[in-house]
Amino acid sequence: MRTAVALLITLIAVVPLTRAQIETFTYDFGDTASVEGGKVPLVNGAWTDPVGGGTFTLHPTHAIGDLDGDGNADAVAILVEASGGTGSFYYMFALLNRDGTPVQLGAPEWLGDRTVVQRLSIDRKGIISIRYVTHRDDDPACCPTMKIEDRYRVDRGKLIGILK
């Protein structure tokens, strides 16, 4: 009996976060967010602010992997905010797996306006790699040209950038 319980606990502990959980998570943009209270409760990967009218959509690119070395598959998601103007603002969120439930790790990382996400992954050491194209100061709105490859890791409960 003890072996069966230990196996069940092990199986529960390694259940990865899923796309469905990412699509229905409440993301916290913090106090400086464009929405009241900073919370964005996605339903089927989208949400419209009833007060301000801005829309938030889950980008199709996401990554699943162990970010904090606990053996559980965590996730990285990208949300896109469209506030009614011409801008589309991109944010990256790290979600830790706590007993099969996503928990946001700190504030989102700003990726830019009208950003083109090319690749997002989590390697075996828990390193997030993201490649995207965003705007230089002199780029026209239509055509970002600044190519960025960033890497992040979890350190003491925070997502930090890795210097190259």
Secondary structure as UniProt FT lines:
FT   HELIX           2..13
FT   HELIX           19..23
FT   STRAND          26..28
FT   TURN            31..32
FT   HELIX           36..38
FT   STRAND          39..41
FT   TURN            44..45
FT   STRAND          46..48
FT   TURN            50..52
FT   STRAND          55..65
FT   STRAND          74..82
FT   STRAND          89..98
FT   TURN            99..100
FT   STRAND          101..104
FT   STRAND          109..113
FT   STRAND          116..122
FT   TURN            124..125
FT   STRAND          128..134
FT   TURN            137..138
FT   TURN            141..142
FT   STRAND          146..155
FT   TURN            156..157
FT   STRAND          158..161
//
